[in-house]
Amino acid sequence: MISENQIVVVGGGIAGLCAAIAARHLGASVHLLDNSPAALRGGNARHARNFRVVHSEPTQFAPDRYQAAEFLAELDSVTGGGSDHTLAERLVAGSETLVPWLMANGVAMQPPSLGVVPYSRRTVFPLGGGKAMINALYRTAAALGIAVSNDANVSALHECTSGWTVEIDAPDGKTSAIEARTVIICAGSPGADPEWLHRHHGAAGDGLVIRGTPYADGRLLEQLFAMGASAVGDPTASHMVAVDARGPRFDGGIVTRITAIPYGMVVDASGARIDAVGAGQEPTHYARWGPRIAACERQTAYLILDADGLQRAAPQAFAPIEAASVSALAATLGLESAALETAVASFNATPPAGARPLTCTPFAAYPMRAGITFVHHGVAVDDRLRVVWTDGRCKDTLFAAGMIMAANVLRRGYLAGLGLTLAAVFGRLAGEEAARHVVR
Ligand SMILES: Cc1cc2nc3c(=O)[nH]c(=O)nc-3n(C[C@H](O)[C@H](O)[C@H](O)COP(=O)(O)OP(=O)(O)OC[C@H]3O[C@@H](n4cnc5c(N)ncnc54)[C@H](O)[C@@H]3O)c2cc1C
């Protein structure tokens, strides 16, 4: 019945939850559909740690100040000015009220004094991490009377006289359909699909790791394009980081990230040193290494450390592979011994600024791959978050929010805490825009 599904939200990550809750607060009846099982609900926010938020004065959760102009300038700088300016301004303005809004909807935030979070004047951390935040928002959704269906994969949308018919596939192969006056698509960034990766990256796509949920597979995005929605961004451009090659292909989360690169040297699968300029000591160096590793043969590289570097680096999720000599390490890794010895000798002769020669035994290695966080590609939206069609028109009944439309403001580059902020702010705005349309 239409009256029971004024708004259908597709995707139960942070964007979908914020959209559903915001729309419900404005009086809409809302049904949220998510294709993951309940135990894995929440999309990639399960792995995430912090939001980037404007605060013109210090707050309990964010020390110092972080002004809107600063946020906008940083966004401009990392994207090379490639953002939709109106959307970027809505994002930054929306970040300022995000923390109180989330708290009013059950999310607890972490004061920096309460535990081990990196000091940051730009970002705030939900207490207990992303999973705790997601659980709190699902509790609020239930209390507000939002219908939630898990294991509900939306496979197609068809326009009908009353709005949209939404087709749903269940894991047992059964299909069903519900009707909605308005749909908000929050199905995440594409890329969590080996076939999609292969199509856009060729054989190199087979060697890429997906750091987040396997359920954001991008198939609904392809459906939108087939229906005539406009694309934005580049499917071959991704935010990637160095991850341990022994981690899972999907959903390894934050812990498989390799953060020890500044303490050693990186070689490729032939044992030759990858001499990377400008990818050294800064805290986010692993994001610079992602694309470099993706460009390597077999999309594999090795971080080589000595005992001193190993001791100075923070522990990693997987134990290092250790050996008494460089040649023994090469043999264990299956690398050409002479090539690795030459690489170590050349590194030791002129170590990069801030690095130490690799001389203390035992030697150690971490095998690495490139792990995708999100793809800079999605569906075009206007400044009200309505999907834009290839003829330039928009419908008042179809919205998109979250990483599926992130490329409208983030054609390239990244800023810490931006993914969650973008998804939550645009989710909330899309929910409000959609509710204004359906609630008279
Ligand atoms: C390992 C990792 C760590 C991160 N850390 C941070 C961080 O610290 N700070 C930060 O700001 N950002 C971080 N991010 C990014 C951040 O998590 C994402 O930007 C954000 O969670 C995206 O939210 P979303 O709702 O747009 O998409 P998603 O989280 O991808 O959610 C999409 C949802 O839609 C569902 N779905 C997909 N297709 C369908 C369909 N056809 N039918 C029904 N449901 C469907 C999926 O199951 C999923 O639940 C991290 C990402 C990863 C992978």
The ligand as a Gaussian input file, in Angstrom:
#p B3LYP/6-31G(d) Opt

LIG

0 1
 C       37.761000       0.009000       6.282000
 C       37.097000       1.344000       6.183000
 C       37.365000       2.310000       7.141000
 C       36.768000       3.571000       7.040000
 N       37.040000       4.516000       7.994000
 C       36.446000       5.738000       7.913000
 C       36.645000       6.716000       8.939000
 O       37.316000       6.474000       9.938000
 N       36.055000       7.937000       8.770000
 C       35.263000       8.216000       7.686000
 O       34.766000       9.337000       7.566000
 N       35.010000       7.293000       6.738000
 C       35.586000       6.064000       6.834000
 N       35.321000       5.119000       5.880000
 C       34.338000       5.450000       4.823000
 C       32.928000       5.381000       5.389000
 O       32.789000       4.192000       6.119000
 C       31.921000       5.439000       4.247000
 O       32.144000       6.601000       3.507000
 C       30.480000       5.453000       4.742000
 O       30.259000       4.498000       5.745000
 C       29.575000       5.222000       3.536000
 O       28.249000       5.131000       3.936000
 P       27.074000       4.844000       2.874000
 O       25.862000       4.631000       3.689000
 O       27.072000       5.890000       1.824000
 O       27.502000       3.507000       2.113000
 P       27.758000       2.029000       2.670000
 O       28.337000       2.052000       4.011000
 O       28.487000       1.305000       1.588000
 O       26.295000       1.420000       2.802000
 C       25.563000       1.019000       1.685000
 C       24.521000       0.020000       2.143000
 O       23.674000      -0.284000       1.047000
 C       23.438000      -1.686000       1.005000
 N       23.126000      -1.996000      -0.392000
 C       23.922000      -1.934000      -1.473000
 N       23.252000      -2.306000      -2.593000
 C       21.998000      -2.600000      -2.191000
 C       20.836000      -3.073000      -2.881000
 N       20.843000      -3.280000      -4.210000
 N       19.722000      -3.316000      -2.163000
 C       19.693000      -3.117000      -0.813000
 N       20.772000      -2.681000      -0.114000
 C       21.904000      -2.421000      -0.793000
 C       24.741000      -2.290000       1.531000
 O       24.564000      -3.576000       2.081000
 C       25.120000      -1.290000       2.621000
 O       24.546000      -1.640000       3.855000
 C       35.885000       3.850000       5.959000
 C       35.596000       2.867000       5.004000
 C       36.186000       1.614000       5.120000
 C       35.877000       0.568000       4.075000

